Amino acid sequence: MSNARFGAMVLIGLFVIGLGLSAFTVNEREMAIKLQVGRVVEANYEPGLHWKIPGYQTVRKFPRRILTISDQPERIFTAERRALQVDFFVKWRIVDPVNFYTSTGGSVDIADNRLSEIIRNSIVTEFGKRSVEQAISVERADLMQDMLETASVTAEGLGVQLVDVRVKQVEFPNDVKNAVYREMREERARVAAELRAEGRETSAERRSQADKDRTIILADAYRDSQLTRGEGDALAAEIYATAYNRDPEFYQFYRSIDAYKKSMGKDGDVLVLDPNNEFFRYLNQSSGEQN
């Protein structure tokens, strides 16, 4: 092989190598920045083939997909100074690769650590504004939205966007769980005692009202019966008087027969009188004539 041909092959090889070192690709799942002596000179690359100066310029690539942070449960305190164990996760993504590289050195792990700290501070802030009941059930959705808004402001300085912050689980630490359950039982017992007391009070009031109504009803009934009885007695007296005026003898006879029925109308009745007593006047008369 001649020296000229060998030299040409060497030049071609160097060109191919240089060409390979100068080219780089960016796919749809990535974002890239070009660095020149540690300084960002170009960013926002579209997917495809791009070029750089080998040895003088370098390229850093970052994931475009949504990333997840699932940290250890965090111990926080509510507005009542009640300790809670909060387990959470965070969804985030890089939106500004230049800012991300400047603030974290392009390290996803460093970004995870900083974001975890930001979220912890947000959780402490938002849980500290609420009671246990509000944090666990009543305002759970509002709580997570407020945490996301609070943390997003700080996270923007890292060149990232917080997509979602979710509380997976909230529970009492073991050292306070028994005390909380005891307080809950005492609270329920107090509420139950109040309800029973209110029930007894209502029952007594209704029973008193029922006794009062009963007394009034009986009094009204007795009054009406006495009025009716008086009217009946008056009517009977009027009838008796009319009958007596029409036929005194028959009236006396009728009253005597009525007296016999009332005094001797039951088994076992004993009446001790003189047989010649005026009471037996009509019984002693066989013809019904007066003596």
Secondary structure, 3 states (H helix, E strand, C coil): CCHHHHHHHHHHHHHHHHHHHHEEEECCCEEEEEEECCEEEECCCCCEEEECCCCCEEEEEEECCCEEEECCCEEEECCCCCEEEEEEEEEEEECCHHHHHHHHCCCHHHHHHHHHHHHHHHHHHHHCCCCHHHHHHHCHHHHHHHHHHHHHHHHHHHCEEEEEEEEEEEECCHHHHHHHHHHHHHHHHHHHHHHHHHHHHHHHHHHHHHHHHHHHHHHHHHHHHHHHHHHHHHHHHHHHHHHHHHCHHHHHHHHHHHHHHHHHCCCCCCCCCCCCCHHHHHHHCCCCCCC
